[in-house]
Amino acid sequence: MAILVVGGHSRNIGKTSVVAGLIAALPEMRWTAFKVTQFGHGVCSANGEPCDCETADHTIAVTEERRRASGTDSARYLEAGAVRSFWVRTRQGQLAEAMPRIRKELERAENAVIESNSILRFLRPDIYLSVLDPAVADFKESARLYLDRADAVLVPEGVLGKPEWKGVSLKLVAGVPVLAMRPPVYVTEELVQFVAARIGCGLVR
């Protein structure tokens, strides 16, 4: 089984679009997809808005998405062709509590794609992609912590330039492949070939 993790330094920079695009581009992988959302203090880490993903018991929830048209990110994964899709919600810093359920579902999966930075504390994926937007100053600590583990970084038009980030050194990604995103096309043929080669799926175009 191959495990692909897609993370990024802020919200609304294309992470979910990258995940959905890779699911659609590599249907032979029969992906099980996971969206990890952490919340705290009434604010959701996914969108910075008043939190509507806080669980009833204020601890964790792992929900399997079954409706392709529900409007959620996990539904977008199904619509893109994922075999199964899950929304994992935890309080900030409590992802460990959800890991037994995540690992159980991973055991059942043929291949898995996970949208999260923090999952890297618990898993060593076959490939980790970090989505970066130099124009967005916000840089989550979880993204900074694992940036040096990225197998490739995805950047609008493939140019890092002089980012707006404060306290984040580009030395963390020195020598790491920089691949282009061209919104609304977030997944290029180059990215598909890169991922296919790394996970050995024998893609033929």
C-alpha positions, 0 to 999 in steps of 0.5 A: 500500500502507498500512502501519500500526504498532502500538506501546506502552510495555510488555508485556501491555497489549494491543498484539497484541489491537489488531493482531488486532482491526484485522486482523479488522475490516478484512479487505478490506485483506488484511493481511500482519502482522509481530510484532517481538521483540527479545531480549538477555541471556537475557530476551525483550523481549516478555514479560520471561521467560527467552528462548525466541526467541533465534535459533540464530545469535544474530543474527536470524530472520524466520519465516513463521507457517503454523499458526493454532493454534500459540499464538504472537502471529503465529498470532493474526494469521492466526486474525484473518484476515491473509493472511500473518504473520511473526515477526521476532526480533533482538538488541536494537539489531540490527533493521537487520539484519532490515530487508532481509527485512522490506522484501522481504516488504513489497514483496509485501504488499497492506497491512501491519500491524507490531507494534513501536516500533523499526520506526519508526527505519526506516519512516514508516508511514501511521499509528502507534498507541501503546497506553498503560496509565497504571496500568503504570509501565514505559515502554520507551525505544523507546516514549518515543522515538517517542511524539510520532509517534503519530497516536492513543493507545489507552488503557483507557476513553480516559482518561489521567488521572495516569499512573504513568510517570516521566520521560515528559511528556504534552506528547508526545501533546498534541493527539493523539486519545485512543481508548478500549480496553475489554478484552476488546474492544480495538478499538472501532468508533471506532478502526476508523473512525479507521484506515479514514479515515487509510488511505483504505480506503473502509470502509462500515458 
